[in-house]
Amino acid sequence: MDGNNDTHFEGKRKKGKHLNPYERGAIEQLRGMGLSIRAIARRLELAATTVRNELCRGKMEDGSYNAIHGQEVYVSNRKSCHRGFKVAK
């Protein structure tokens, strides 16, 4: 790395876990600094596909990424992804 650890995610992530608001904010900050998707993924110890999907999820009308918008879309999607309740007969 280049010695700039202020945006480096410390700690191991468990595979299959969802991004948290801190990680979304780090993606926004690193993307704003001009880092590539793969560079962001290395810094945050994420898969490049996860970063790419998040950048698509939080994309604004002007094409920029916004972490707050990404979190709102994530919450909205999570509300509608669960199976409905079974009704007892």
Number of C-alpha atoms within 10 A of each C-alpha: 8 4 6 7 10 8 15 17 16 11 8 9 13 7 8 6 7 11 15 9 13 11 18 22 18 19 25 21 17 19 17 11 9 10 14 14 18 15 17 24 18 15 18 22 15 19 14 17 12 14 22 15 11 22 22 14 18 22 16 14 7 6 10 13 23 19 23 14 15 22 19 13 15 16 11 11 11 10 9 9 8 8 6 7 6 6 5 4 3
